């Protein structure tokens, strides 16, 4: 429930409500009618699980597969929304505009699995300079770039981080 604060502006009483956010859900917007394929890719390659989806309400009876327009997946403990660009018709939304980091103990295997499933390797797997861990980068068949990084030792993190 939002808390209310009262402030005076030009002699009038203004009630301001503080806002509390309950979740952060990145949204991946893919080409029309590609949500199902994207979710299948993320499940196969990243081990994501689909938690819910919405179907296009005007599906034709002769279509074998339903047209999924939006889905929520769990990926590495986070909820990610995958949506069809047609859901956002009339806006200037573009597909493939998010870069995400996924931490894994085996960067080479993650890159190999993604490439085998249709992703394109963007960079060779290499030791990271700024963050210290191993890093590999791919772009999935839907235009999103994924950077796989190995966990950095806690002592390394503490040396390179400043408390803000």
Beta strands, then each sheet from edge to edge (+ up, - down):
strand 1: 4-9
strand 2: 12-17
strand 3: 26-30
strand 4: 49-55
strand 5: 68-75
strand 6: 78-84
strand 7: 99-103
strand 8: 120-127
strand 9: 134-139
strand 10: 145-149
sheet 1: 1+ 2-
sheet 2: 3+ 6+ 5- 4+
sheet 3: 7+ 10+ 9- 8+
end
